[in-house]
Amino acid sequence: MIYIRNKKMVTTRKDHTCFGCEKEIEKGKSAVYVTAKEDEQHIQFHLHEECNKMIAKDQWFAGSGLYKGCIRDAKKTSEELKSINISSSDELPFVLGR
C-alpha cells in the first residue's frame, strides 16, 4: 500500500513518466510531484494534474488501488465495460431481490 507523504505542484525540468497513466509528462509542463512510502521504502513520482485530480476524487485509489499504471488500467476497464451491449432480451447475470 502506498502512503502519500507530500504533494506539490512543479514545473518539470526534464521529461517524466506519469505514475498514474504511464504517459509522458513533457519538460517544462506543470505536474504534481509526490513523495510517498511503500513497504517501508521511500518513493517519488510525478502525476499529470488530471491524473492527480482523478486519484483525489475516487476513493478506490485511497486504499490499495494506487499503483503504477492504475489510471491507465481504470480507463481500459471503463472502455471495456462501455463496449458491452445488453439488450432487453438478455438475461440479467444476477438474481433480483424479492
C-alpha positions as CSV (number, residue, x, y, z in Angstrom):
1,M,0.0,0.0,0.0
2,I,1.3,3.4,-0.9
3,Y,1.1,6.2,1.7
4,I,1.3,9.7,0.3
5,R,3.5,11.9,2.4
6,N,3.6,15.1,0.4
7,K,2.4,16.6,-2.9
8,K,3.4,19.8,-4.6
9,M,3.0,21.4,-8.0
10,V,6.2,21.7,-10.0
11,T,7.3,22.7,-13.5
12,T,9.3,19.7,-14.8
13,R,12.9,20.2,-15.8
14,K,13.0,17.1,-17.9
15,D,10.6,14.5,-19.3
16,H,8.9,12.2,-16.8
17,T,6.5,9.3,-16.9
18,C,3.2,9.8,-15.1
19,F,2.8,7.3,-12.3
20,G,-1.0,7.0,-12.9
21,C,-1.4,6.8,-16.7
22,E,2.2,6.0,-17.7
23,K,2.2,8.6,-20.4
24,E,4.9,11.2,-20.8
25,I,4.9,14.4,-19.0
26,E,7.0,16.8,-21.2
27,K,9.8,19.0,-20.0
28,G,8.5,22.4,-18.9
29,K,4.9,21.2,-18.2
30,S,3.1,21.6,-14.9
31,A,2.9,18.3,-12.9
32,V,2.3,17.1,-9.3
33,Y,5.4,15.8,-7.6
34,V,4.6,13.2,-5.0
35,T,6.7,11.7,-2.2
36,A,5.4,8.6,-0.7
37,K,6.2,5.4,1.3
38,E,5.5,1.9,0.0
39,D,6.6,-1.2,2.0
40,E,8.9,1.0,4.2
41,Q,10.6,2.3,1.1
42,H,10.6,6.0,0.2
43,I,9.4,6.6,-3.4
44,Q,8.9,9.7,-5.5
45,F,6.9,10.1,-8.7
46,H,5.1,12.6,-11.0
47,L,1.5,12.8,-12.0
48,H,-0.3,14.8,-14.6
49,E,-2.7,17.3,-13.0
50,E,-5.7,15.5,-14.4
51,C,-4.4,12.1,-13.1
52,N,-3.9,13.7,-9.7
53,K,-7.5,15.1,-9.7
54,M,-8.9,11.6,-10.7
55,I,-7.0,10.0,-7.9
56,A,-8.1,12.6,-5.4
57,K,-11.8,12.3,-6.4
58,D,-12.0,8.5,-6.5
59,Q,-11.9,6.8,-3.1
60,W,-10.9,3.5,-4.6
61,F,-7.4,4.9,-5.2
62,A,-7.2,5.8,-1.5
63,G,-7.0,2.2,-0.5
64,S,-4.7,-0.3,-2.2
65,G,-5.9,0.9,-5.6
66,L,-3.0,3.3,-6.1
67,Y,-0.2,1.7,-8.2
68,K,1.9,2.4,-11.2
69,G,-0.5,2.5,-14.2
70,C,-3.7,2.4,-12.1
71,I,-5.4,5.2,-14.1
72,R,-4.5,3.5,-17.4
73,D,-6.0,0.3,-16.2
74,A,-9.1,2.0,-14.8
75,K,-9.7,3.7,-18.2
76,K,-9.1,0.5,-20.1
77,T,-11.7,-1.3,-17.8
78,S,-14.2,1.5,-18.2
79,E,-13.9,1.3,-22.0
80,E,-14.3,-2.4,-22.0
81,L,-17.5,-2.1,-19.9
82,K,-18.9,0.6,-22.2
83,S,-18.4,-1.8,-25.2
84,I,-20.7,-4.4,-23.7
85,N,-24.1,-4.3,-25.4
86,I,-27.0,-5.6,-23.3
87,S,-30.4,-5.9,-25.0
88,S,-33.7,-6.2,-23.1
89,S,-33.9,-9.9,-24.2
90,D,-30.7,-10.7,-22.4
91,E,-30.9,-12.4,-19.0
92,L,-29.6,-10.4,-16.1
93,P,-26.5,-12.0,-14.6
94,F,-27.8,-11.8,-11.0
95,V,-31.0,-12.6,-9.1
96,L,-33.3,-9.7,-8.3
97,G,-34.4,-9.2,-4.7
98,R,-37.9,-10.4,-3.7
